[in-house]
Structure formats: structure tokens, C-alpha cells
């Protein structure tokens, strides 16, 4: 789910614009994670690993997400630079501190797995789009994938797919098979949102101009 290899060079926004973007993304991703958790599902990437550790040990989902992400954020410093690193660290820390509270405030009751998988995946995907727009991400395996691609020429997509497959395979030990299937649906929804909406050269609202009406 991390999708860091898809990050393009982001334009610089004023600090206030970045702040509202990060806040919006944290809320959207937090709602998506709360939706998945209510149905005892998970997703790909580092959030999926954090879910597994949470289900297995009862550790706080938020703190687990932060701790397992720290090595990848440090690696991101080398792969993406300081600006990407501090933004990503800020977002991951904000999500880690708020994800439990978002779930409690929402008062999510156990949702139907289909609804949780689709809605949760869509929310997370849109949240990631906002982060990419502001030059940040949720860190995770995507950073490792890009590093290995640059250093050794490995396919970033293949590395990330292998990491996601390992997370899903591990889930069979903790989650019933049907829930694993719905979790795959959630990961697919995240990636579909990114594939459909995060394309090189896509115009922004600021770049869209009204059609020339011609002489009157």
C-alpha cells in the first residue's frame, strides 16, 4: 500500500497548504484503517504488518505503525532526500497518534467485510493521493523497493508485490481465509485509486484553463 515508487517530484506548496493537506490525508487514511479494523481486515504494506502485529499481540495499532516505519523513513532520507523524509515522518507520526482516536470517535461497529474492504481501500487511496500531491507518503516497503531498484536494479514493483504477498501469506495464521480474501480486495482498491488518478502529466486544478470562447 505504501506506493512510494510512484511519487513524482512534487511542487512546493506554502506551509499552510501542506498542513491542511497532511491533516486531510491523516483523517482519510485513519478512517480507512478504522473501517478495515472494524471488520478484522488488513491491507498491504506497512499498515498491513502493523495490523498483523496488533491482531497477534494487542499492541497499539498507532504506535506499532510508527515503530515499524522508522527504519524505512531513515532509508527514505537517502532515497528521496530531507524534504520528503521530514514530511513523511510528520504524517506517519500524526497518523500513529490519531488512528486510535479516529476509530473511537467514529464509533465504528463491525462493518460488513465487503463494505469495509471497498470503502476502507478507497479512503486510504484518496488519502495517499493527497500525500503524493504534497511530496510525502506513508513510508514503508515502497521506500525499500525504490532503494533496491536504484542500488541493484531490482524492479520496484516486483519488490513491493513480494512484500505485500508476504504480508497476505502471514495473515492466514491470524485471520480466517475469507477475511484474507476481503483484505486483498481492500489492497486492490487502494491501488486502483492510485492507478486511475495518479498519472504522470495529469493536470491540476490550477493548470486547467477555461476553453477559449473565441471572438464575440
TATA-V977357 format. One record per residue. N is the residue number from 1. RES is the residue in three letters. PHI is phi in degrees with one decimal (* if undefined). PSI is psi as a letter, one per 20 degrees, with the letter a starting at -180 (NA if undefined). Layout:
((N,RES,PHI,PSI) (N,RES,PHI,PSI))
This chain:
((1,UNK,*,i) (2,UNK,-63.3,g) (3,UNK,61.3,k) (4,UNK,-59.4,h) (5,UNK,-59.7,i) (6,UNK,-91.7,j) (7,UNK,-72.5,p) (8,UNK,-100.5,r) (9,UNK,-63.7,o) (10,UNK,-89.2,q) (11,UNK,-72.1,q) (12,UNK,-80.8,p) (13,UNK,-110.6,q) (14,UNK,-58.1,q) (15,UNK,-56.5,g) (16,UNK,-64.7,h) (17,UNK,-64.2,g) (18,UNK,-61.9,g) (19,UNK,-62.0,g) (20,UNK,-68.7,h) (21,UNK,-64.9,g) (22,UNK,-65.6,g) (23,UNK,-62.7,g) (24,UNK,-62.4,g) (25,UNK,-64.5,g) (26,UNK,-60.9,g) (27,UNK,-64.9,g) (28,UNK,-64.1,g) (29,UNK,-66.0,h) (30,UNK,-61.5,g) (31,UNK,-63.3,g) (32,UNK,-63.1,g) (33,UNK,-64.9,h) (34,UNK,-62.8,h) (35,UNK,-62.8,g) (36,UNK,-64.5,g) (37,UNK,-64.5,h) (38,UNK,-63.3,h) (39,UNK,-101.3,j) (40,UNK,58.7,l) (41,UNK,-107.9,r) (42,UNK,-145.1,a) (43,UNK,-142.2,a) (44,UNK,-82.5,r) (45,UNK,69.7,a) (46,UNK,-61.1,h) (47,UNK,-57.7,h) (48,UNK,-63.5,g) (49,UNK,-63.6,g) (50,UNK,-62.6,h) (51,UNK,-60.1,g) (52,UNK,-60.0,g) (53,UNK,-65.3,h) (54,UNK,-64.8,g) (55,UNK,-66.6,h) (56,UNK,-79.8,h) (57,UNK,-117.6,i) (58,UNK,81.7,j) (59,UNK,-62.4,q) (60,UNK,-57.3,p) (61,UNK,-61.9,g) (62,UNK,-63.5,g) (63,UNK,-67.0,h) (64,UNK,-62.6,g) (65,UNK,-60.7,g) (66,UNK,-68.6,g) (67,UNK,-65.2,g) (68,UNK,-70.1,i) (69,UNK,-86.9,h) (70,UNK,-56.6,g) (71,UNK,-61.4,h) (72,UNK,-73.9,h) (73,UNK,-66.3,h) (74,UNK,-62.3,g) (75,UNK,-65.9,h) (76,UNK,-62.6,h) (77,UNK,-57.0,g) (78,UNK,-76.4,h) (79,UNK,-82.0,h) (80,UNK,-118.6,i) (81,UNK,101.5,r) (82,UNK,-67.8,g) (83,UNK,-61.7,g) (84,UNK,-60.8,h) (85,UNK,-65.8,g) (86,UNK,-70.2,h) (87,UNK,-65.8,g) (88,UNK,-65.1,g) (89,UNK,-61.4,g) (90,UNK,-62.7,g) (91,UNK,-67.3,g) (92,UNK,-62.7,g) (93,UNK,-64.1,g) (94,UNK,-62.8,g) (95,UNK,-66.4,g) (96,UNK,-63.2,h) (97,UNK,-77.0,h) (98,UNK,-110.3,i) (99,UNK,-62.9,h) (100,UNK,-66.6,g) (101,UNK,-66.2,h) (102,UNK,-62.7,g) (103,UNK,-62.5,g) (104,UNK,-68.7,g) (105,UNK,-65.2,h) (106,UNK,-72.3,h) (107,UNK,61.7,l) (108,UNK,-68.3,p) (109,UNK,-88.8,r) (110,UNK,-50.6,o) (111,UNK,-90.1,q) (112,UNK,-61.6,p) (113,UNK,-55.3,h) (114,UNK,-63.4,g) (115,UNK,-64.1,g) (116,UNK,-62.4,g) (117,UNK,-65.7,g) (118,UNK,-73.1,g) (119,UNK,-65.7,g) (120,UNK,-62.4,g) (121,UNK,-63.8,g) (122,UNK,-63.7,g) (123,UNK,-61.7,g) (124,UNK,-64.4,g) (125,UNK,-61.0,g) (126,UNK,-66.4,h) (127,UNK,-59.9,g) (128,UNK,-64.9,h) (129,UNK,-58.2,g) (130,UNK,-62.3,g) (131,UNK,-62.2,g) (132,UNK,-60.7,h) (133,UNK,-61.4,h) (134,UNK,-105.9,j) (135,UNK,72.9,k) (136,UNK,-136.5,r) (137,UNK,-156.7,a) (138,UNK,-96.0,j) (139,UNK,67.9,c) (140,UNK,82.6,b) (141,UNK,-63.8,h) (142,UNK,-61.7,h) (143,UNK,-64.7,g) (144,UNK,-61.4,g) (145,UNK,-61.6,g) (146,UNK,-67.8,h) (147,UNK,-61.0,g) (148,UNK,-66.0,h) (149,UNK,-67.0,g) (150,UNK,-71.5,h) (151,UNK,-81.1,g) (152,UNK,-119.1,i) (153,UNK,78.8,j) (154,UNK,-70.3,q) (155,UNK,-71.5,p) (156,UNK,-62.4,g) (157,UNK,-62.9,g) (158,UNK,-67.0,g) (159,UNK,-62.8,g) (160,UNK,-66.5,h) (161,UNK,-63.4,h) (162,UNK,-64.7,g) (163,UNK,-64.7,g) (164,UNK,-63.9,h) (165,UNK,-64.1,h) (166,UNK,-65.5,h) (167,UNK,-63.0,g) (168,UNK,-63.8,g) (169,UNK,-62.8,h) (170,UNK,-67.0,h) (171,UNK,-64.6,h) (172,UNK,-61.8,h) (173,UNK,-78.7,i) (174,UNK,-122.6,h) (175,UNK,-124.7,q) (176,UNK,-63.0,q) (177,UNK,-53.2,h) (178,UNK,-63.9,h) (179,UNK,-68.5,h) (180,UNK,-62.6,g) (181,UNK,-60.0,g) (182,UNK,-66.3,h) (183,UNK,-64.4,h) (184,UNK,-62.8,h) (185,UNK,-59.4,g) (186,UNK,-62.8,g) (187,UNK,-64.6,h) (188,UNK,-63.8,g) (189,UNK,-62.2,g) (190,UNK,-57.6,g) (191,UNK,-69.3,h) (192,UNK,-66.1,g) (193,UNK,-58.4,g) (194,UNK,-68.0,g) (195,UNK,-64.9,h) (196,UNK,-78.4,h) (197,UNK,-118.8,i) (198,UNK,-113.8,m) (199,UNK,-117.4,q) (200,UNK,-57.3,p) (201,UNK,83.7,j) (202,UNK,-66.7,p) (203,UNK,-72.8,q) (204,UNK,-93.4,r) (205,UNK,-61.4,h) (206,UNK,-70.4,h) (207,UNK,-94.2,i) (208,UNK,-81.7,p) (209,UNK,-110.4,q) (210,UNK,-67.3,q) (211,UNK,-62.2,q) (212,UNK,-66.7,p) (213,UNK,-76.2,i) (214,UNK,80.2,r) (215,UNK,-66.6,q) (216,UNK,-105.1,NA))
